[in-house]
Amino acid sequence: MKNKYRILKIVITVIILGFLLSFSLKKFSGQKITDNKISVKMNEKTPVYFIDEKDIREIVNKENPSRKVGDLNIPELEKKINTLPAVDSANVYLNLNGKLNLDIKQRVPVFRLNKDGRDFYVDEKGVEFPISKTYSHPCMLVTGDVKKDEYQKLAELIEKIDKDDFSKKYFIGISKDRNNDYNLLTSEGNYKVEIGDLDNIDFKVKGFKTFVEKYLVYQDSQKYSMISVKYQNQIVTTLNPYFKENDSLLKARGKDLAKISENSSLKKQPVTKVSEIKKTASVKTQTAKSKEVRKTQKKTTATSQKTKAKIKIE
């Protein structure tokens, strides 16, 4: 008999608890999710404003027009927010007191890419997402035909530039030319720094820094149109043809090239054969002229080399 009473008590207790639970759930499901019961948190190390709290609240109200807890489909709401291009991840959950929590992590652009006439951002994971009409994030501008498999190395290069005071001061953009060479655009002068591929970046930046500290600080920054550090252990500079102080060097180079052309045409003139003596004299004359041309070519080569400077990186 005692066992029967125990079983009966357990059954009655379960029924009462089930009734209370059902009543609580019904009451809980009927609760309204008011504005003060919606908590939106943007979890980013770097503040970005592609979407704001107002945008998220509008999505919540649209997905749950009745605003009742029981009518809210949390997995569907979470999926909806995650489809936003600027959202990296979203976590949606309800507390027992009926408070709706939304933890949002936005994408942080590493660089802005202009490719084939189209502008878009790329984050640290190499994910592309569109620019916003209401917000522009300050980041490195990159132009050219950059491939997706280069995004990671490009992001690493930009991260190194941002962390180095010297590089951050000089480099304001990156371009990729038709030869698939990368160039760093500078804030000083009209020159660009050619780095070639994205390998050995630390060594290349160190080479440019050495050139600046040992040579460029004593020169006018307008003097060069390009400073190349893509070659191993040397720096090659290209003069800016629109810089007035380069005119004398460029003109001297042009005159030397003209002399070479003139001497070459003289060498091709036929020799008149009058006698054996004249023939011998003519050959000697031609030999002398050839030597003179060689000397002129050596001088011209030396002069033309003045338009470029090479510095070994130690």
C-alpha positions in Angstrom: 0.0 0.0 0.0 2.8 2.4 0.9 4.3 1.9 -2.6 1.0 2.7 -4.3 0.7 6.0 -2.3 4.3 6.9 -3.3 3.6 6.3 -7.0 0.4 8.3 -6.7 2.2 11.2 -5.1 4.8 11.2 -7.9 2.2 11.2 -10.6 0.3 14.0 -9.0 3.5 16.0 -8.6 4.4 15.5 -12.2 1.0 16.6 -13.3 1.1 19.7 -11.2 4.6 20.6 -12.4 3.6 20.0 -16.0 0.6 22.3 -15.6 2.7 25.0 -14.0 5.3 24.7 -16.7 2.7 24.8 -19.4 1.2 27.9 -17.8 4.6 29.5 -17.5 5.5 28.8 -21.1 2.2 30.1 -22.3 2.6 33.2 -20.3 6.3 33.5 -21.4 5.3 33.0 -25.1 2.8 35.7 -24.8 5.2 38.3 -23.5 6.0 41.2 -25.8 9.6 42.0 -26.8 9.6 45.7 -26.3 12.4 48.0 -27.4 13.9 48.1 -23.9 14.1 44.2 -24.0 16.3 44.2 -27.1 20.0 44.4 -26.4 22.3 44.9 -29.4 26.1 44.6 -28.9 28.7 45.3 -31.6 31.8 43.4 -30.7 34.8 44.7 -32.7 38.3 45.5 -31.7 38.4 48.2 -34.3 35.1 50.3 -34.4 33.3 50.1 -37.7 29.9 51.6 -38.6 28.7 49.7 -41.7 25.5 48.8 -39.7 24.2 50.2 -36.5 21.8 49.3 -33.7 18.9 50.9 -35.5 19.4 48.6 -38.6 19.4 45.5 -36.4 16.3 46.5 -34.5 14.5 47.1 -37.8 15.4 43.5 -38.9 14.1 42.1 -35.6 10.8 44.0 -35.9 10.4 42.9 -39.5 11.0 39.2 -38.7 8.7 39.3 -35.7 5.9 41.8 -36.4 3.7 40.6 -33.4 6.7 41.2 -31.1 5.6 38.1 -29.1 8.3 35.8 -27.7 6.4 32.7 -29.0 6.3 34.0 -32.6 10.1 34.7 -32.7 12.1 32.3 -34.8 15.6 32.7 -33.4 17.5 30.5 -35.9 15.9 32.3 -38.8 16.6 35.7 -37.3 20.2 34.8 -36.7 20.5 33.5 -40.3 19.0 36.7 -41.6 21.6 38.9 -39.8 24.5 36.7 -40.9 23.5 37.3 -44.6 24.3 41.0 -44.3 27.6 41.6 -46.3 29.2 43.6 -43.5 28.5 41.1 -40.8 31.2 38.6 -39.9 29.1 36.7 -37.3 25.9 37.0 -35.3 24.7 35.3 -32.1 21.0 35.6 -31.1 19.5 34.3 -27.8 16.7 34.9 -25.3 17.0 35.2 -21.5 14.5 33.7 -19.1 13.1 37.2 -18.4 12.2 37.6 -22.1 15.2 39.8 -23.0 16.5 39.3 -26.6 20.3 39.6 -27.0 22.1 40.1 -30.3 25.9 40.0 -30.3 27.1 41.2 -33.7 30.6 41.2 -35.1 31.2 43.4 -38.2 33.8 42.9 -40.8 36.8 45.1 -40.5 38.4 46.2 -43.9 42.1 45.7 -44.3 42.2 47.5 -47.7 39.9 48.9 -50.3 40.4 47.5 -53.8 39.6 49.3 -57.1 39.5 46.5 -59.7 38.0 46.6 -63.2 36.2 49.9 -62.4 34.6 48.3 -59.2 35.3 49.4 -55.6 34.9 47.0 -52.6 36.5 46.2 -49.3 38.5 43.1 -48.3 38.8 41.9 -44.7 41.6 40.0 -42.9 40.1 36.7 -44.0 40.2 37.7 -47.7 36.4 38.1 -47.9 35.1 40.8 -50.3 32.2 43.0 -49.3 30.7 46.1 -50.8 31.3 49.7 -49.8 28.7 51.6 -47.9 26.8 54.7 -49.0 26.7 56.0 -45.5 30.1 55.1 -44.1 33.7 55.0 -45.4 36.3 53.1 -43.4 39.9 54.6 -43.4 42.2 51.9 -44.9 44.8 51.4 -47.5 43.7 52.0 -51.1 44.8 49.3 -53.6 44.4 49.4 -57.4 45.1 46.9 -60.2 44.3 43.4 -61.2 44.9 41.8 -57.7 44.0 38.1 -57.6 42.1 36.5 -54.7 45.0 34.3 -53.8 47.1 37.4 -53.3 44.7 38.9 -50.7 46.4 37.2 -47.7 49.9 38.4 -48.6 48.6 41.9 -49.4 46.9 42.0 -46.0 50.1 41.0 -44.3 52.1 43.7 -46.1 49.5 46.4 -45.1 49.6 45.1 -41.5 53.4 45.5 -41.5 53.1 49.1 -42.9 50.6 50.1 -40.3 52.7 48.8 -37.4 55.9 50.5 -38.6 56.2 54.3 -38.0 58.5 54.9 -40.9 56.4 52.9 -43.5 53.2 54.4 -42.2 54.6 57.9 -42.7 55.7 57.3 -46.3 53.2 54.8 -47.9 49.6 55.8 -48.6 48.6 53.4 -51.3 49.5 50.3 -53.4 49.1 49.7 -57.1 49.7 46.7 -59.3 50.8 47.5 -62.9 50.4 45.7 -66.2 53.7 43.8 -65.6 52.2 42.4 -62.4 54.7 44.4 -60.3 53.5 46.0 -57.1 54.3 49.6 -56.4 54.0 51.5 -53.1 52.6 55.0 -53.5 54.3 57.7 -51.3 53.0 60.8 -49.5 56.2 62.7 -50.5 57.2 63.6 -54.0 55.9 62.2 -57.3 57.8 58.9 -57.1 56.6 55.4 -56.4 58.5 52.6 -54.8 58.6 49.4 -57.0 58.7 46.3 -54.9 57.9 43.7 -57.6 56.2 40.7 -56.0 55.0 40.4 -52.4 57.9 38.2 -51.2 60.7 39.4 -48.9 58.8 42.5 -48.0 60.8 43.2 -44.8 64.1 43.2 -46.8 62.6 45.5 -49.5 61.2 48.0 -47.1 64.5 48.0 -45.2 66.3 48.8 -48.5 64.1 51.7 -49.2 64.5 53.0 -45.6 68.3 52.8 -46.1 68.1 54.8 -49.4 66.0 57.5 -47.7 68.2 57.9 -44.7 71.6 57.8 -46.6 70.7 59.6 -49.8 67.1 60.8 -50.4 67.1 63.1 -47.4 69.8 65.2 -49.1 67.9 65.3 -52.5 64.7 67.0 -53.7 61.9 64.4 -53.5 60.7 65.6 -56.9 63.9 64.4 -58.6 62.7 60.8 -59.1 59.8 59.2 -60.8 60.5 55.7 -59.5 62.7 54.0 -56.8 63.0 50.3 -57.4 63.8 47.9 -54.6 62.7 44.7 -56.3 66.2 43.7 -57.4 68.4 41.8 -54.9 70.9 43.9 -52.9 70.5 47.1 -55.0 68.3 50.1 -55.5 67.7 51.5 -59.0 66.3 55.0 -59.4 64.6 56.6 -62.5 64.8 60.4 -63.0 61.7 62.5 -63.3 61.8 64.1 -66.8 59.6 67.0 -65.6 62.0 68.0 -62.9 63.9 71.1 -64.1 67.2 70.2 -62.4 67.3 66.9 -64.4 67.2 68.8 -67.8 71.0 69.2 -68.0 71.6 65.5 -67.4 68.9 64.4 -69.9 70.1 66.8 -72.6 73.8 65.7 -72.2 72.6 62.1 -72.5 70.7 63.1 -75.7 73.7 64.8 -77.2 75.9 61.8 -76.6 73.4 59.5 -78.2 73.3 61.8 -81.2 77.1 61.7 -81.5 77.0 57.9 -81.5 74.5 58.0 -84.3 76.6 60.5 -86.4 79.8 58.5 -86.0 78.1 55.3 -86.9 76.9 56.8 -90.2 80.5 58.0 -91.0 81.7 54.5 -90.5 79.4 53.2 -93.2 80.7 55.6 -95.9 82.5 53.8 -98.8 86.3 54.2 -99.3 87.5 55.4 -102.7 90.1 53.1 -104.2 92.8 55.1 -106.1 95.9 53.2 -105.4 97.4 50.7 -103.0 98.8 53.5 -100.9 95.5 55.4 -100.7 93.7 52.2 -99.9 96.1 51.6 -96.9 95.7 55.1 -95.7 91.9 54.8 -95.9 91.9 51.6 -93.8 94.0 53.4 -91.2 91.6 56.3 -91.1 88.6 54.0 -90.7 90.5 52.2 -87.8 91.1 55.5 -86.1 87.5 56.5 -86.5 86.4 53.1 -85.0 88.5 53.7 -82.0 87.1 57.2 -81.7 83.5 55.8 -81.8 84.4 53.3 -79.1 85.8 56.0 -76.8 82.6 58.1 -77.5 80.4 55.1 -76.7 82.3 54.5 -73.4 81.9 58.2 -72.5 78.2 58.0 -73.4 77.6 54.9 -71.3 79.3 56.6 -68.3 77.2 59.8 -68.9 73.9 57.8 -69.2 74.7 55.9 -66.0 74.6 59.2 -64.2 70.8 59.2 -64.6 70.5 56.1 -62.5 71.8 55.4 -59.0 72.5 52.0 -57.5 73.0 51.4 -53.8 74.0 48.1 -52.3 71.9 47.0 -49.3 74.1 45.8 -46.5 
